[in-house]
Amino acid sequence: MKTKQKILAISGSTRKNSTNHRLLKAIAEISKNNFDVTFYDELSLMPSFNPDEDNENVAKEVARFRQLISESDGVIICTPEYAHGVPGSLKNAIDWTVGTADFSRKPTLLITASTDGKYGHAALLETLRVIEAKNISELQLLISFASTKIDAENKIIDSQTLNNVKTLLNKLEVAMDQSTAETE
Ligand SMILES: Cc1cc2nc3c(=O)[nH]c(=O)nc-3n(C[C@H](O)[C@H](O)[C@H](O)COP(=O)(O)O)c2cc1C
């Protein structure tokens, strides 16, 4: 039997009862036979990015975030949009990975789940593209009016959204298989 692929799931919302966090839970449930999902919920603990502090004595929270990315076969980011942009705490964490290229060649799925979300989605897609997240132009989905598409039991109740998510999870699995084959 194929070993489960390791996924790091990052919610761009630190809010209790976040739709994005619940969407990640729904994804973990849908993919439980194939993916072993670790939820990263320490964005609030990360220090503000400072290039002067990006050295061998980097903060333990930063070192841990980088390690979790490097140990994973793939990353799934689910995030809201704030003020037509990417939530600051998520962008801050990603900025800490630029110098060490942790996302480079890493299969990464971006889902923006927000009221609208198009500006933040486009901005984060561009960031992930420039830091070389693998296949990012095809591994992405914008879910507008997201809070109406997932229920209190963390089930995706909109059939089109559910189909889109399942299709993307299959594509992510293929991208991770390709990455594994390339490194063998
Ligand atoms: C300060 C603030 C700014 C927001 N700005 C936007 C926005 O620009 N565009 C948008 O689509 N939603 C915006 N929203 C709404 C959130 O994106 C929406 O409620 C989302 O579902 C929150 O995600 P969460 O449930 O995972 O926390 C904003 C919410 C807050 C609190």
The ligand as a Gaussian input file, in Angstrom:
#p B3LYP/6-31G(d) Opt

LIG

0 1
 C      -10.414000      43.366000       9.188000
 C      -11.134000      42.567000       8.144000
 C      -11.013000      42.899000       6.825000
 C      -11.649000      42.151000       5.836000
 N      -11.477000      42.484000       4.535000
 C      -11.999000      41.707000       3.576000
 C      -11.732000      41.941000       2.195000
 O      -11.039000      42.860000       1.833000
 N      -12.252000      41.082000       1.299000
 C      -13.012000      39.993000       1.650000
 O      -13.406000      39.222000       0.785000
 N      -13.301000      39.757000       2.948000
 C      -12.813000      40.573000       3.903000
 N      -13.077000      40.314000       5.221000
 C      -13.996000      39.241000       5.544000
 C      -13.255000      37.935000       5.784000
 O      -12.364000      37.649000       4.761000
 C      -14.251000      36.805000       5.905000
 O      -15.049000      37.037000       7.036000
 C      -13.592000      35.451000       6.002000
 O      -14.569000      34.446000       5.936000
 C      -12.829000      35.286000       7.290000
 O      -12.157000      34.071000       7.264000
 P      -12.098000      33.142000       8.559000
 O      -13.522000      32.746000       8.868000
 O      -11.264000      31.989000       8.145000
 O      -11.510000      33.952000       9.677000
 C      -12.453000      41.069000       6.213000
 C      -12.587000      40.732000       7.577000
 C      -11.935000      41.457000       8.519000
 C      -12.061000      41.066000       9.965000

